[in-house]
């Protein structure tokens, strides 16, 4: 088990280093990308400031609590983009037949498809983003405790499990249809809804965002636990959704591989 983990860590490290070197080769475009990300983050902070100054409450949540939801969304979304950016390019691998080479290698094709292109720009941007989010939260009138911080960290890991399962589903769609753009942007749009507490939406949208495309379990529950607010659903149920969605997506991946027709056929 340890040897296997070490092997996969070595493969991912080499891939990340190559992506880092590629980023320095294309310095101009990457600087523009970082500038765009910075402007977008600043505009988000300006939007949050406007909300804080002009809105007293929102469906029972204070404006300070709304800020925490926004910042939690930002961190969860950025981490997913760092690891799973390769999913956006997966349909090209299926169409041109290069996915055949993934299947021939002595390493999981799922691992290669998910993590084959780490986003170095988002990785570099994550450091100042987390620092800014931590400073902003420390200035808010919300209750944080060591226990809530610990549970928040654990639930963020659960969020990564859910993000992994959703990206695996996108890969399966890519195998079946050779197209992932529509599905990945549907996921992105659903994630945008999680910038606000999912519990404020009407049924059946709320139920879908907690259990069908469980972005509520990814963002809303961790943010509520962080602020010591009674979560919309229990922590155990959130973990059940995380583990269950991951196991279900892995089963779906195995089924999808059986439907795959290689370039030679």
C-alpha positions, 0 to 999 in steps of 0.5 A: 500500500505504501509503495503504491501511494509512493508510486502515485505521488512520484508520478503526480510530482513529476507531472506537477513539475512539468506543468510548473516548467511549462508555466514559466515557458509561457510567462506572458499568458500565465501572468495575464491569467494571474492578473485576471484571477486577481481582478476577479478575486478583488471584485468578489471582495468588493461585492462582499463589501457592498453586501456587508454595508447594505444588507443586514440579513439574508434568510436568517444569516448575517452578512458576516456569515454570508462572507464566510460562505463566499470564501469557503466556496472560493477555497473549495473551488480553487482546490478542485481546479488545481488537481482536476484541470485535466478533466477539461481536456479529457474529451480530446484524449478520447477523440484522438485516441491518446486515451488508449495509451493511458490504458496501456500504462501500468498506472490507473487510467483514472488517476492519469485522466483526473490529475494529468494536468495540474493547474499551477496557476491556481496552485500559486494563487491558492496561497494568497487566497487562503491567507486573504480568506483567513484574515477576512474571517478573523475580522468578522463577528463570527464564532470560531473555536478549535473544534469548529476549525478542526471539523471544518478541515475534516469536512473540506477533505470530504468536499474534495471527495465529492469534487473527485466523484463529480469529476469522475462522472464527467470523465464517464460522460466523456467516454460515452459521448467524447464531449465534456464541455457541457457537463463540466460547465453544468458542474461549474454553474451548480458550484456558483449556486453554492456561493450562497447557503444552499439551505435558502433555496426552495425545494426541490432545488435545495434537495438536488444541491444537497444530494443529487449534485451535492455542492451544498455538502461541499460548501454549505455544511463546512461553512456552517460548522466553521461558524458553529451554526447548526448545519443543514444536515449532520456531519455524519450524513455529509460524510455518507454523501461524500463516501457514497458518491465516491464509491458510486462514481468509481463503479460508474467509471468501471462501467464506462470503461467497458463501453469505451471503443478504442481508436483502433476499433 
